[in-house]
Amino acid sequence: MPTVGEQLRQAREAQKLGIHEIVDMTKIRGDHIRALEAGNYSVFSAPVYIRGFVRSYATLLKLNTAQILEQLGRELADSGQVDPLLTPPARGVLDAAMFQLSKFSHRMAWPALGSAAVLLLLLGGYLLWTHYQKGDPTAGLGAGLYQVPTNSGETLPLPSVR
């Protein structure tokens, strides 16, 4: 069975298209088209570029894109490069939280934050009010104007001698 690059080259030649015409139609660089047809995938920095370029090229040539991409995945796996569709993404708690946060728009975020702040202030005010309602109002008062005199009044002071 011919490789992906050979299938792309054969389809291009069957339609009598030159590489320059493919470059004009797909906006993929000529050296990348030649590398794809030669099966030289080391030119590309990541497998995702290979897949994207092959998908565009195969769609232009009206080939079975799903079959071509499946074969490309096998070729990439055989060459040691990892096919991005075959590796599950590593997802942690932070990734899941950031994904959920990314769904919110700014139009929704500010009113939601404002509502949460108002609710927190109301809850704090209610808790303070109930705390001070239960306590003794004179509990924290020290000696003040109504201090009990130390002289009980049972004995009168003696007059001073002159």
C-alpha positions as CSV (number, residue, x, y, z in Angstrom):
1,M,0.0,0.0,0.0
2,P,1.4,3.4,-0.9
3,T,2.4,5.8,1.8
4,V,0.4,9.0,2.5
5,G,3.0,11.1,0.7
6,E,2.9,8.8,-2.4
7,Q,-0.9,8.9,-2.4
8,L,-0.9,12.7,-2.3
9,R,1.7,13.0,-5.1
10,Q,-0.1,10.5,-7.3
11,A,-3.4,12.3,-6.8
12,R,-1.8,15.6,-7.6
13,E,-0.1,14.3,-10.8
14,A,-3.4,12.5,-11.8
15,Q,-5.1,15.9,-11.7
16,K,-2.2,17.5,-13.6
17,L,-1.4,20.0,-10.9
18,G,2.0,21.4,-10.2
19,I,3.4,22.1,-6.7
20,H,3.1,25.8,-7.3
21,E,-0.6,25.5,-8.0
22,I,-1.1,23.5,-4.8
23,V,0.8,26.2,-2.9
24,D,-1.4,28.9,-4.3
25,M,-4.6,27.0,-3.4
26,T,-3.7,25.7,0.0
27,K,-1.3,28.5,1.2
28,I,1.1,25.8,2.4
29,R,4.7,26.4,1.7
30,G,6.3,24.6,-1.3
31,D,9.0,23.0,0.8
32,H,6.3,21.6,3.2
33,I,4.4,20.2,0.2
34,R,7.6,18.5,-1.1
35,A,8.3,17.2,2.5
36,L,4.8,15.7,2.8
37,E,5.0,14.0,-0.6
38,A,8.5,12.6,0.3
39,G,7.3,11.4,3.7
40,N,9.9,13.6,5.4
41,Y,8.0,14.5,8.6
42,S,11.1,15.7,10.5
43,V,10.8,19.1,8.8
44,F,7.7,19.9,10.8
45,S,8.0,21.1,14.4
46,A,4.9,19.2,15.7
47,P,2.6,16.3,14.4
48,V,-0.3,18.7,14.6
49,Y,1.1,20.7,11.6
50,I,1.6,17.5,9.6
51,R,-2.0,16.5,10.3
52,G,-3.4,19.9,9.4
53,F,-1.4,20.2,6.2
54,V,-2.3,16.6,5.1
55,R,-6.0,17.3,5.8
56,S,-5.9,20.4,3.7
57,Y,-4.0,18.8,0.9
58,A,-6.1,15.7,0.8
59,T,-9.3,17.7,0.9
60,L,-8.1,19.8,-2.0
61,L,-7.3,16.7,-4.0
62,K,-10.7,15.2,-3.1
63,L,-9.2,12.1,-1.4
64,N,-10.8,10.2,1.5
65,T,-9.5,12.4,4.2
66,A,-10.5,10.1,7.1
67,Q,-8.6,7.2,5.6
68,I,-5.6,9.3,4.8
69,L,-5.4,10.7,8.3
70,E,-5.8,7.2,9.8
71,Q,-2.9,6.0,7.7
72,L,-0.9,9.1,8.6
73,G,-1.4,8.3,12.3
74,R,0.0,4.8,11.8
75,E,3.0,6.2,9.8
76,L,3.7,8.8,12.5
77,A,3.5,6.1,15.2
78,D,5.9,3.9,13.2
79,S,8.4,6.8,12.7
80,G,8.5,7.5,16.4
81,Q,6.5,10.7,16.3
82,V,3.4,10.6,18.4
83,D,0.0,11.1,16.8
84,P,-1.9,13.8,18.9
85,L,-5.2,11.9,18.5
86,L,-3.8,8.7,20.0
87,T,-2.4,10.3,23.2
88,P,-5.0,11.2,25.8
89,P,-4.4,14.7,27.3
90,A,-3.1,14.8,30.9
91,R,-5.9,16.4,32.9
92,G,-5.6,17.4,36.5
93,V,-7.9,19.3,38.9
94,L,-6.4,22.6,37.9
95,D,-7.1,21.9,34.2
96,A,-10.7,21.0,34.9
97,A,-11.2,24.1,37.0
98,M,-9.6,26.4,34.4
99,F,-11.8,24.8,31.7
100,Q,-14.9,25.5,33.7
101,L,-13.7,29.1,34.4
102,S,-13.1,29.6,30.7
103,K,-16.7,29.0,29.9
104,F,-17.8,32.2,31.8
105,S,-17.9,35.4,29.9
106,H,-16.9,38.8,31.4
107,R,-20.5,39.9,31.1
108,M,-21.5,37.1,33.5
109,A,-18.5,37.3,35.8
110,W,-18.8,40.8,37.1
111,P,-22.5,40.6,38.1
112,A,-21.9,37.1,39.7
113,L,-18.9,38.5,41.7
114,G,-21.0,41.5,42.8
115,S,-23.9,39.3,43.9
116,A,-21.5,37.0,45.8
117,A,-19.9,40.1,47.5
118,V,-23.4,41.5,48.5
119,L,-24.4,38.1,49.9
120,L,-21.2,37.8,51.9
121,L,-21.7,41.2,53.4
122,L,-25.3,40.5,54.3
123,L,-24.3,37.2,55.9
124,G,-21.5,38.8,57.9
125,G,-23.8,41.6,59.0
126,Y,-26.5,39.1,60.2
127,L,-23.9,37.0,62.1
128,L,-22.5,40.1,63.8
129,W,-26.0,41.3,64.7
130,T,-27.0,37.9,66.2
131,H,-23.7,37.8,68.2
132,Y,-24.3,41.1,69.8
133,Q,-28.0,40.5,70.5
134,K,-27.1,37.4,72.7
135,G,-24.5,39.2,74.8
136,D,-24.9,41.3,78.0
137,P,-24.8,45.0,76.9
138,T,-22.8,46.0,80.1
139,A,-20.4,43.1,80.0
140,G,-17.5,45.0,78.5
141,L,-18.0,48.2,80.6
142,G,-15.3,49.0,83.2
143,A,-15.6,51.3,86.2
144,G,-17.2,54.5,85.1
145,L,-19.4,57.3,86.5
146,Y,-21.4,55.0,88.6
147,Q,-18.6,53.5,90.7
148,V,-19.5,52.2,94.1
149,P,-17.9,54.4,96.7
150,T,-15.3,52.8,98.9
151,N,-16.6,54.6,102.0
152,S,-19.7,52.7,103.0
153,G,-21.1,55.6,105.1
154,E,-21.2,53.7,108.4
155,T,-18.4,55.7,109.9
156,L,-18.0,59.3,109.6
157,P,-14.6,60.8,109.1
158,L,-13.1,62.5,112.1
159,P,-12.5,66.2,111.9
160,S,-9.0,67.2,111.3
161,V,-7.1,68.8,114.1
162,R,-6.0,72.3,113.6
